[in-house]
Amino acid sequence: MIEAAALFVLGLVILLVGAEGLVRGASSIAARSSISPLVIGLTIVAFGTSTPELVIALTAIFDQSTDIGIGNIIGSNIANILFALGIAAVMGTLAVGQSTIKKEIPFLVTASAVLFIMSFDTLLGRSVNVIDRLDGALLLTLFALFMWYVYKLSQKPAPIGTKLFQALRFTPKSYPYLISLPMTAAGLIGLMVGATFTVDGAEILARAAGVPELVVGLTVVAVGTSLPELATTVVAVYRRKSDLAVGNIVGSNIFNILWVVGVTSVVSPIAISETLLLNIGIAVLAPIVLLAALVTGKLRLNRLAGVVFLILYALYVFYLMASG
């Protein structure tokens, strides 16, 4: 049990360090190739924030642990909103712009709802629920449309507080090729090794504790792979960039659904159990709760809302443990 926990934690550390190395190295290479910071942000950095979830999902599928892989994605989206934004709001009031509640969050709700509908194949008379390759292709198409929207948004003067795209715009640090190339390669290797350790450790922990792999994926693995989003959100709040804090979470969740689930299901169709279907439904409700809190709070997420979010997440975890 102790060895499995150590393997899991070591895997997460290697995974997160690998993702950071990949983003820094690849960004440096792109910058030295005269690629604009915005393009780097829209590709390398944005993909990099969802890389842990993607690598975990693909590794889990090839390791015949689909519940950990897909559970990690859905659990990360729930944790990002209720846990990460809950902590951020407790630290200080989060303010957002009109565009966030009129466009970005509704887009996230729509993407989550599309995933839920795709997962509910029994409504169409099928014997099992599955996200197949055709569903994955549709998710990737929606992802391309989202990227186009963010790019177009960045071409216009954004009103104060409506800067989702700024979460994807940054000035990358430039390293010599002798540093950036090995850094990128080491990052990729770290991602693969870290994902393998994390999945293997989670499997052993689940068996030893008698907890279903899906519950482990929805909670422990999900929170672990959400650490980059949590760290980014906390830093954004500390620097009084609350619009970027919310934009980071909303953008990350959209990436997880459209990009990570899209790629994963194209590689291999994903079987959806009734328990997982219920959790996808919760992932649909989470951004709706966020939207309602922002509307009633007049575009602000205050400390009370943050406490409520954390209580809701605690109740969600308790429910998973009790039902598992």
N, C-alpha and C positions, 0 to 999 in steps of 0.2 A: 504493500500500500504506500509506504513512504517512498520507495524507489519509483513507483508510478507517478506520485505527486511531483517528485523531483524532475522526472522526465518531462512531465507536462509543463511545469514552470520553465524548465530549461528550453523546451521547444518554443514557448511563447516569447521568451527573451530573444532567442536566435531569430525567430520570425520577425519581430519588431525591429531588431537591429538590421536584419537583412533588408527589410522594406525601406528603412531610412537610408542604408547604403546604396540601394538601387536608385532611389529618387535623387539623392545627391550626386551620384556618379553620372547617371543618365542625363540629369539636368545640366551638369557641367559640360558634358560632351555636346549637348544640343546648343548650349550657349556659345561654346567655342566654334560651333558651326554656323553661327549668326542666325539662329532661329529665335524668333521673338519670345519674350517672357510669357505673353499671353498664350501662344501656341504650346509652349512648354507646360504651362499651367493646365491647359485644357486636355493635355495628353498625359505626360509623364507623372506630374504631381497628382492630378485627379485620379488617374488609374492607380497610382501608388498607394493612395489612402485606402483603396478597396482590395489591394493585392493580398493582404493576409486572409481575408474572407475567401477570395477566389482560389488561392493555393490550397487552403484548408479544404474547401469544397471538392476540388478536383482530386486531391490526395485521398480524401475520405471515400470518394466514389470508386477509385481504383483499388482501395483497401477494403471494399465491400462494407463500408460504414456510412451509408448514405444519410442516415438520421443525424449523424454528427455534422456532416457537411451542410445539408440544407437547414438543419436546426440552428447552426451557427449563423447563417445569413439572416434568418427570420429573427432569431434572438438578438442579434446585433442591432437590427432596426428598432426593436422595442426598447433595448437598453439605451440606444443613442438618444431617444426622445425622453423616456421617463427617468432614466438614471443620469445620463450625462447632462442633459438640459436641466434636470432637477437640481443637480449639484451646482451648475452654473447660475441658476436663478437664485439659489440660496446665497451664493456669494455676492450677488448684486443684480439689480433689476435689468432684464434684457429688453431692449427696444428694437423694433423692426420697422420696416417701411411698408407702405401700402402694397407694393409689388409682391412682397413676401406672402401676404395673406390672400392676395387676389390671383397670383400666378404660381409661385414656386410650391407652396404647401398644397394647394389644390392639385397640382401636377403629381406630387408625391402620393396624395390620396388616390388619384386616378390610377397611377402605376400599381399601387398596392391592391386596389380593387381588381384591376386586370389580372394580376397574379392570382388572386383568390378565385376569380371566375375560371381561369385556366385550370386551376387545381381541382375544381368541382366537376369532374367529368361524369360522375354518376347522374348528374342532372340531364346529361345527354343520352342516358341509357347504357353507358359503359359499365362494366363490372368493377373496374378499379379507377382510382384517381391517379393521374400521371401528368407531369409536365413534359411533353414530348419535344422532339426537335423542331417541329413546326411552331410550337409555342415559343421556343427559344429564339427562333428566327424573328418572330413578331416582337419579342422583347428587345432584341438588338436593333430592330428597325425604330422602335420608339426611343431607344437610347440615342440613335443617330439624330432623331428629331430634337431631343433634349439638348444635345451638344450644339446643334445648329441654333437653337434658341439662345443658349448661353453666349455663343459667339456673336449673334446679332445684338444681344443685350449689351455686350461690351463695346459695341460700336457707337452707342448712344450715350450722351451725358446722363448718368444715373442720378436721380434725386437722392438726397441724403437719406441713408438708411436702406436703400434698395440696391445693395452691392453684392448680390450673390456671386457674380462673376469675379469679384475681387478676391474671393476665397481661392480662386484658381489663377490669380495673377500675382506674380511675385518676381523678385530679382534674384536669380539663382547665383550661387557662389561658384566662381570658375576655378577649377583645378587643372594642372597640367595633365595631358593625356596619360602620362606614366602613372598618375594617381587615379584619375577618373575611370580609366578602363578597368584596372584591377578592382576598384571599388564597386563598379557595376557588376562585374563577374562574381565578386564575393557576395554581393547582395542577392543575386539570383541563387547562388548555392545556399546561402543562409536561409532563403525562403523555402527551398525544397527540403533542406535538412530540418529546419524548425517546424515546418508543417508535418513532416513525418513523425517527429518526436511528440508533437502536440496531439495528433490523432491517436498514436499508439498509447500515450499516457492516458488520454481520455477514455479509450476503450478499456484499459486495465482498471482504471478507477471505477468506471461504470459497472464492470463485472464484479469487482471486489465489494463495492458498496450495495450491489443489488439495485442500482438505479438505471433506468432505461437510457440507452445512448442518446436518444432524442432529448431527454431532460438535460443531460450533460451538455449537449450541443447548444441548447436554448439558453443555458445559464452560464456555466463556467467558461466554456470555450467562447461563447458570444461576448461576454464581458471582457475576456482577455484580448480578443481581436478588435474590440472597440476602444482599447486604450489610446491608439493614436488620435481618434476623434475626441475622446475625453480630454486628452492633454491639450490638443489644439483649441478646444472650446474654453477650457480654463484659462489658457494664456490669452485668448482673445478677450475674455471678460476682464482679466487683470489689466489689460492694456486699453480697456474701455472701447473695445471694438465689438459691441454686442451684436451688431448686424452680421458681422462675419462669423460670430459664434453660432448663430442660428443657421446662417447660410451654409456653414460647414456641415452641420448635422443633416439638414435637408438634402444638400447635394450628395452627401455620402450615402444616405438611405436610397436615393434615386439610383445611384451607381450600383448599390448592392442588388436591387431588384432587377433593373434592366440589363446591366452589364454582367454581374456575377452570376445571377440565375440564368440569364440568357446564354452565356458562354457554357456554363456547366451543363445545361439541358441539351445544348447542341452536341456536346461531347457524348453525353449519355442521358437518356430520358430519366426523369426523377419520379420515383413512386411517392405518392402523398398519402400518408395514413390519416385516419380521422383525427387523431390528436394533433398532428401537424397542421391539418386543415383548420382546426380551431385556433391554433396559434397564428396562422396567416391572417385569420379574421381579426385577431387582437392587433396584429401589425397594421391592419387597415384602420382600426379604431384609434390607435396611438396618435397619428398625425391629425385626426379629427379632433381629439381632445386638445392637442396643441393649438390647432386653429381656433377652437372655441375659447381657450384660455386667452389667446392673443386678442380676439375680438372683444370679449367681455372686459379685458384689461386695457382696452384702448391702445392696442399695438405694443403692449408691454407684458412681460412675464415677470411678475414680482416674486418676492420671497415666499409668500403664502402659496402661490401656484407651484413654486419649486418644492415646497414641503409636500403638497398634495401629490405631485408627480412621484416623489420618492416613496411615499406611502403606497401609491398604486403599484409601483414596481415591486415593493416588498410583498404586497398581497399577491402579485402575479407569481413571484418566485415561490411563495408559500403554497400557492395553488398547485404549481408544477410538482413540488416535492410531495405534497399530499396525494395528488392523483397518480404520481409515478410509483 
